[in-house]
Amino acid sequence: MGIIAQRISRARRDLNLKQKELAQKANITEASLSRYENGIREPKSAVLSRLSEALEVSTDYLLGITDEKNYDNCDIANKSEKDIKNILEDAQKMLRQDGLMFCGQPASKEAIDGVLNAIQMGMLLAIDKEKNK
C-alpha cells in the first residue's frame, strides 16, 4: 500500500468517518475512495485537493511530503536550524532517490547540491523576512 493510500485511510479514521461519508464530503464515488485507500489507484490533483479539504489535512501530508497534517504547525518564522537541516535532508533524499532531470538528462551530484543550496538560502531568507514583519 502506498503512502497516499495509508494517509487517506488514516486521516479518515482519525475523523471517525466511514468511506461513504468521506466520499460524499469529497464529491467522489465510494468505489473510487476504496481504490485510493487500497492503493489500486492514486487520485488526480483535483480529487486529492478535495480529499485533503474533507479530511482537514494538507495535500503535502497526503502525498507524504510532510508529516504535519496541516499548515497550522508550519509557521516558518518558528523554524530552527535543526528544522531546516531536517527539511534539507528530506529534500536531498527525495532528489537523490527520485532523481532530478534537466532537459531530459539526469542531474549531476553538483547540480543537485546547487539546488539544495538554493533551497536552503531561500528558506533562510523567508524565515528572516517573517521574523522581521
Phi, psi and omega per residue, in radians:
M1 nan 2.306 -3.117
G2 -1.350 2.962 -3.096
I3 -1.094 -0.700 -3.130
I4 -1.092 -0.778 3.127
A5 -1.029 -0.814 -3.137
Q6 -1.103 -0.759 -3.079
R7 -1.201 -0.695 3.105
I8 -1.095 -0.842 -3.116
S9 -1.079 -0.803 -3.121
R10 -1.110 -0.792 -3.129
A11 -1.128 -0.652 3.107
R12 -1.115 -0.782 3.136
R13 -1.159 -0.632 3.106
D14 -1.053 -0.554 3.110
L15 -1.583 0.051 -3.106
N16 0.963 0.742 3.103
L17 -1.787 2.496 2.986
K18 -1.442 2.785 3.140
Q19 -0.983 -0.722 -3.119
K20 -1.063 -0.711 -3.135
E21 -1.153 -0.781 3.126
L22 -1.140 -0.741 3.129
A23 -1.000 -0.741 3.120
Q24 -1.147 -0.767 -3.136
K25 -1.099 -0.626 -3.092
A26 -1.613 -0.012 3.126
N27 1.019 0.830 3.052
I28 -2.298 2.951 3.118
T29 -1.401 2.688 3.090
E30 -1.094 -0.628 3.123
A31 -1.112 -0.720 3.109
S32 -1.104 -0.781 3.133
L33 -1.050 -0.730 3.116
S34 -1.054 -0.730 3.114
R35 -1.118 -0.679 3.117
Y36 -1.141 -0.809 -3.089
E37 -1.208 -0.442 3.122
N38 -1.631 0.050 3.085
G39 1.285 0.278 3.132
I40 -1.333 -0.650 3.109
R41 -2.390 2.784 3.032
E42 -1.956 2.449 -3.122
P43 -1.218 2.546 3.031
K44 -1.245 2.932 -3.006
S45 -1.028 -0.713 -3.134
A46 -1.123 -0.715 3.127
V47 -1.223 -0.706 3.108
L48 -1.031 -0.717 3.111
S49 -1.101 -0.770 3.118
R50 -1.156 -0.675 3.099
L51 -1.117 -0.754 -3.127
S52 -1.113 -0.673 3.106
E53 -1.151 -0.794 3.138
A54 -1.140 -0.573 -3.111
L55 -1.572 -0.078 3.126
E56 1.062 0.685 3.089
V57 -2.321 2.897 3.109
S58 -1.428 2.751 3.045
T59 -1.155 -0.573 3.092
D60 -1.043 -0.670 3.091
Y61 -1.122 -0.837 -3.122
L62 -1.086 -0.600 -3.138
L63 -1.390 -0.176 -3.139
G64 1.484 0.210 3.138
I65 -1.276 -0.606 3.125
T66 -2.384 2.740 3.042
D67 -1.658 -0.082 3.067
E68 -1.329 2.173 -3.076
K69 -1.224 -0.528 3.112
N70 -2.509 3.029 -3.032
Y71 -1.449 -0.101 3.109
D72 -1.081 -0.497 -3.125
N73 -1.585 0.143 -3.002
C74 -2.011 0.623 3.113
D75 -1.165 1.952 -3.026
I76 -1.111 -0.488 -3.131
A77 -1.141 -0.356 -3.121
N78 -1.701 0.163 -3.133
K79 -1.374 2.357 3.122
S80 -1.658 3.036 3.078
E81 -1.074 -0.611 3.114
K82 -1.138 -0.714 3.107
D83 -1.067 -0.780 3.140
I84 -1.084 -0.767 3.133
K85 -1.043 -0.755 3.127
N86 -1.124 -0.734 3.121
I87 -1.084 -0.773 3.141
L88 -1.151 -0.669 3.098
E89 -1.114 -0.716 3.099
D90 -1.109 -0.758 3.126
A91 -1.106 -0.713 3.133
Q92 -1.094 -0.766 3.113
K93 -1.036 -0.796 -3.129
M94 -1.096 -0.785 -3.114
L95 -1.148 -0.664 -3.122
R96 -1.333 -0.646 -3.113
Q97 -1.316 -0.882 -3.082
D98 -1.469 -0.343 -3.129
G99 1.485 2.814 3.092
L100 -2.324 2.299 -3.084
M101 -2.003 2.454 2.990
F102 -2.163 2.064 3.134
C103 0.932 0.676 3.090
G104 1.436 0.036 -3.134
Q105 -1.984 2.483 3.099
P106 -1.067 2.397 3.127
A107 -1.281 2.602 3.097
S108 -1.349 2.912 3.085
K109 -1.027 -0.694 -3.127
E110 -1.121 -0.701 3.122
A111 -1.155 -0.730 3.103
I112 -1.111 -0.736 3.089
D113 -1.053 -0.680 3.105
G114 -1.108 -0.729 3.095
V115 -1.098 -0.775 3.129
L116 -1.104 -0.698 3.079
N117 -1.095 -0.707 3.115
A118 -1.132 -0.710 3.090
I119 -1.064 -0.791 -3.132
Q120 -1.071 -0.813 3.136
M121 -1.098 -0.725 3.109
G122 -1.079 -0.730 3.117
M123 -1.124 -0.769 3.137
L124 -1.093 -0.713 3.098
L125 -1.133 -0.733 3.132
A126 -1.122 -0.723 3.119
I127 -1.116 -0.789 3.133
D128 -1.061 -0.753 3.140
K129 -1.109 -0.747 3.128
E130 -1.132 -0.695 -3.122
K131 -1.220 -0.465 -3.102
N132 -1.673 0.233 3.116
K133 -1.187 nan nan
